[in-house]
């Protein structure tokens, strides 16, 4: 272990720890339950959490810049609502998609501008955004609206065959593409490097002449865009729009990002960490449903405990 | 300090005025069986839990912290006391149940304090742990059921009247106590100094750690009492929905009241106003006949408006414009 620790740069350790945890959790499941260690169970992890993967990718940007976005769950709900009612009103599918993505990124842009221009804490501004988006859902309709559009249903139920008889949905492909794009932007572009710089020390970044304004507002636009895209995936997954969809999903996204080793203080973390975090959360849920005798509320307790362990580990690492 | 309260006051007055215009009977009070009834009393009664939680939150925020777990703690308090009371109707059992619940809440507060002050974890994250796990714990206590009780002593806490609703009397009593203890002793100043700079305060001889533990315990106990009110009002404990999003309402109340999330300065009167604004807003939306779910939109607008008015940068922009106009 020490030899391994010496070979791997210490900045990768938190992500590595999450991956090890995922493998361990999966190993426990495979040892205890028949049929757990199948490719389809892994594929289902991705299918059932595609929207969360996208959310976590967007959230990673915001948290890396030292901010937080509490509005993502509500924006997912709003996106499902706009999708469902748009399709019900007979809008063509491309128009619905463009509208949803525009609404999400506009909300993000507005929140980012308020946060930056008026120097109000991200926590409060995105909390207001959370209330606003959820309220807007109910302005559209208080009831759940089901999606009956043929194209949409066809995409939602279409299965992509992978070798080995494993099937995935288009949601998974989109989610993985988003992760790849997020990795490219964060690790390979000037914008991405500025995100890290702003999260590390905003004043230094400003003094270095980096475009901090663009980045600080930009991360919320990215998060809004990811949230609305996650909303589209969620409407494909649920085939309905409802103001009570995705309640508390912002906490799942934050938990996934933190478990993935991203520091909430900003400046340290990777997009892949968020993906690993989502997979860990998904595996726990799968484990609990395979167990059968454990009630679903154990999921919450286990997630809480995991959060705690990872934060404690992060603390000791930062102190060193 | 005083003029910071003007905008919340204006907002509250505007809301009340709107109510008066829409329903002229809103301000009417009537006495029935020795208890006051009326629109204003309803606002006070329904706003009591939020006010109580917001009081605890004010002190936590004053130390530059935040407590997201209060809603979950409220749910746990309701669950523990209702499960203990069960089918019993004796006042003794009710008090024992409530005492147990509050003791447990104090322990949960100690836990939050340990994470924040002992381990030095960011408050948002430290309390996020209990916020996530807390509802699970409450579900564990109630075994996933909604536990209903039928206990007249317990019902008094949330639904009883001694001229005014008992709930608001409790909240106001706590407000009075906190105001007395923090403003008449040095405690308030110490809390503010910890909020401005914990490390400097520690070096100056202030026991920062102890103060942080204290405010988190206080916030959790407040949340516990609020949880008792919520569950007593409906004579049931609902682990999933009791106190759901009340932490957000409480934080809003504190922020609307002019307490800065950056810590170091707080206003208890402001928090009282903030809690009243939030509750009046909710009631207003009900009375003007908009779907109750849409309250959220109004809340968002009020939050942003009040924050913008209080933000130094927004004020500077406004006054700059005034100066720029040649007279």
Interface residues (C-beta under 8 A of the other chain):
Chain A: X68 X114 X117 X118 X119 X120 X121 X123 X124 X125 X127 X128 X129 X130 X131 X132 X134 X135 X136 X138 X139 X142 X243 X251 X254 X255 X258 X264 X265 X295 X297 X298 X299 X300 X301 X303 X304 X305 X307 X308 X311 X312 X315
Chain B: X66 X115 X119 X120 X121 X122 X124 X125 X126 X128 X129 X130 X131 X132 X133 X134 X135 X136 X137 X139 X140 X144 X239 X248 X251 X252 X255 X261 X262 X291 X293 X294 X295 X296 X297 X298 X299 X300 X301 X303 X304 X307 X308 X311 X312 X313 X314
